[in-house]
Amino acid sequence: MTTKKRDEFYSGLMVEAFDKITTEAVYKERATKIVKLIKKHNPKAKILLELACGTGNFTKQLAKAGFVITATDISKDEIEKAKTKSIGAKFSVADMSKLRATSKYDVVCCFWESFRYLPNFIVCENTLKRIFKALKKDCLFFVDFTHFP
């Protein structure tokens, strides 16, 4: 799926439909587990970058846990929806494969198999390099492959 087609899929009516697919309870449960892992492995973590934040469901839960969050997504419509839910997070439309972090983060997260949308190994490798440059020393990166074959 090209970036343009992917962005078209995650726009308009699909944004509203996406939030109906998974309940808030699922995000709360998963975010609780992530927060526990963060507190266990980096108890001083405060500054978090969420890549491919979608409509902000994880962002909302992580903000409730007290993190200072910058959240990005390639879809303008999803970012607009996320802004309506997440108090205190800073949002921007951005392609994670072109990440140019101007800050360093205690934690970087990328949930719901978003990494599988990267088109090939080289783009994936370069994206990981950009992510690791954005992390403070000895900090955390969470990525999941929920439905990755």
N, C-alpha and C positions, 0 to 999 in steps of 0.2 A: 504494500500500500504506500503510495507516495505521500509526501508531506501534505500536498494540496488536497488529495482525496481524504486523508485522515482528518484534516482540519474541517473539511466539509461534513464529514460524518459526525463530528463532535460540535455541531452548531445547530442553531434554530430549535426545532421541536425535539431533536434528539437530546438536547441538554435537559429538558424537562423530563423526558422519558428515562434518562439515565438515573436520575435521582429516585425514580420509582422502582428501579430494578433491585436495589439493595437498601435495606432498612438502616436507619440511623444506629440501631442497636449493634449491627455488624461492625460498623466503623468504630463505635465506642469500645466494643470488646477487643478489636484488633489494636486500637490505639492504646488501650490500657496495657496490653502486653508489650507494645513498643516502648511506652513510657517506663515500665518496669525494667526493661533491658537497658534503656538509657541511664536510668538512675543507678543500676547495678554497675555498669561498665564506665560511666562517666558522670558521677553524681553532681559535678559542677556545671554540666551542660546547660546552656540557656539559649544560645543563638542557633536557630535551625533553618535550613533551606529545604523546602519541599519542591521537588521537580515533578512536573506533570501532575499538578494538584487537582486537575479536573474541576468539579463543581465545589470543591472546598470542604468535603465531608471530613476527611482526615485533618485538614487544616483546623477546622472548628474544634475537633476533639483535642488536638495538640495544643491549641491556644488555651483551652480550658485547663490544661496541665501546667500553664505558666510559661511556655516557651515564647521567645520573641521570634516571629516567623516571617520569612520571605518566601512567598510561594509563586511558582511560575507554571504556565501551561502554554501550549502552542495555540490553543483555541481561545479566541477573543470572547466568544459567547460563554464558554465555561468560566473564564476569569470573571466576567461580569456577574454570573450567577454566584460564584464563590464569594465575591465582595459582599453579597447580601447576607451571608451566613457567618462569616468569620470576623469576630471583633478583634481589632488590633493587628491583624496580619497585613503585611505589605504585599500587594499583588502586581504581577507584570506578565504581559504576553511575551513568551520567549520559548524558543526551541532548545531543549536541553542539550542537543548535540552541538549547539553553538554557545554554550555557557561561557560567559565572561564575568565571572564573579569579581566584584570590586571589594568584597569583604571576605573575611575568613569565618567559617562556621564550626560550631561544636558538633553538629550533626547535619548530615545530608540524607534525605529520604526520597525514595522513588518507589511508589506502591502500585498495586494492581497491574502488574505485568507490563508497565509502560515501556520498559527497556526492550521488550520484544518488537516494538515498532521501529527501532533503529534498523536501517535497511541492510547493513552488512557488518562483518567483523571489524573492518577498519574504522567505521563510524562509531561502533560500540567501544573499541579500544580508545579512540580519541576522546570520546565522551567521558570515559572513566578517567583519563588523564586530566581532563578539565575539572572533574569533580574532586579528584584528589588534591589538585592545586587549591581548591576552595576550602578544604578542610584545615582546621588548626592541627597542630602536631598531636598525635595520639588520640584523635577523635573518631567519631563513628559514621559509618555509611550503611544505610539500610536499603536493600533492594529486594523485591520479591518477584517471583515468577509463578504467580498463582495458578495459571492454567498453561504454563509453558510446557510444550510436549517434550 
